[in-house]
Each structure stands twice: as structure tokens, then as C-alpha cells.
């Protein structure tokens, strides 16, 4: 933990501008394959939801892809999905028991670095069955990601956007994915050298990454976070930074607009205010907060 944290603590300021970049669903079109092929099958298997697998899939995809919680930490996503699933009409009709995971819930509310190493430490002290089940699920997800997720490419406009950014700004990946996975994906695609540091799940929350590397080191209007999820936006808000949304479903357009319009506005000090607000309005409209009216009969 300490060595890895040191990587963001030692982030070196070399320019006047800072840009934090989310990876999954923002740089890479990876959210669909990860959630549909890796997270969700493990959710159904390890949480014993075979009897309501369609409902489980609907809820998992809603929470992780198509709503305001898109991109949240996996353990928080697990709890939220189970909570929604318990309310799903199909589940009520069939009387299937959905785990409550109260010990995991308690841990996620107390702990800030919600990664596997933190969970394993917690298990050493309190080996509660909920925590063991969450560990088994998370391990199954990691194995599936290792086995299935490959050949991912960045959205086509991303390499050019990165090239433009680094001419004027210090850059860092700000993500909740394990660092090893991000490093592998960025290296595989030859874009690793465009960022100074990769901050992942093991180094705390996205807000913590931004606070550690950028807050009070750059002017608030010179710090920009780029992301595809509301969690990216709130991380930016926590330090008073600017936010550029990569709108789910319109990623390529968003990246082209970044190069043509948003990056120049940011560098000219014309980003905050009306311009940012119109982008944020589009972003918030694209993601609902509850499954009512989205999932059938909910
Ligand atoms: Mg993302």
C-alpha cells in the first residue's frame, strides 16, 4: 500500500495544467465486456442467483452501465445491485433469497481503499462469511477479466487527444480498476507514455488521487478531470476542479469535441461557467438514478 501510494505522492508538477483521466469506459470501450462477460456471470454464480439470472443481469447492468452509479467501486456495486435485486418483481414472485451482505456493507462504509488487499486484511481480522463470499466473487471477476478481456482498443480519437494534452498539461490516470490491469491495457495500446502516473483502486478513491496529486498544487481552474461516470464528476467537485464528461453511448463524439473545443477552452481559461454547465446538463440527462421505468415492471 505504502509503495504504491508513494507513486501519487511523488507526482511531479512540470506544467501549469493538470488533467486526470479515467480509464474504463472513458479511454477504453471496456465497460460492456467487463460487466456483461466478467462481473455479471460471477455475480450470478457466487451470489447464487441462478434462479433469477435474467433479473440479476438487468439489475447489474443498470447499476454499472446505464445509471448514475456507472463506474462505482465493485464492492459498493455489489451491495447496491443486491439491494435493487431484492426489490425486483421477478425476485419477489419467485421467493429467491438475495444475500444482504451486511458485514460487507459495514466494511464499505468504514474503509476508504476498497480493494482486494484491504478486504483480505479485513478477513484476517474478522473472517465473516459475507466477506469471504465477496472475496470469492471478486477473485472470480479478476480471473474472468484476465481470461476474457483483451484486444481492447482506446476510442479512436483518444491517442490524438492524449498527444494534444501532454503538450500543455501533466496527466495521470485516475481509476478504480486494479493498477496492474490498467498498466497492461495502456501499455498494450502504446498510450502508457502519455501519462506520468497510474492511480488505481489500491490507492484509494478518485477524489483522494486528485487531492494527493493536484489539489493546491495547480490553480483550481487549471485542473480537469475527464470521465464517463458521476463518480468522476464528484471527485472533481471535491477539489473544486473542472470536469469533462465522456457521455456513455457518445464517447467518440465527446473525444473529438474535447480536442476541437474543450481542451482549447480549458487552456484559455474559458471552461468554467456556461460552457462546463451545458456539458454537465447533457451528461446528467444521459444517466437515470433509479430503475423505475427503466427495468420493466420495477
Ligand atoms: Mg469510467
Boltz pocket constraint, residues with backbone or C-beta under 6 A from the ligand:
constraints:
  - pocket:
      binder: B
      contacts: [[A, 22], [A, 23], [A, 24], [A, 25], [A, 26], [A, 71], [A, 227], [A, 228], [A, 229]]
      max_distance: 6.0
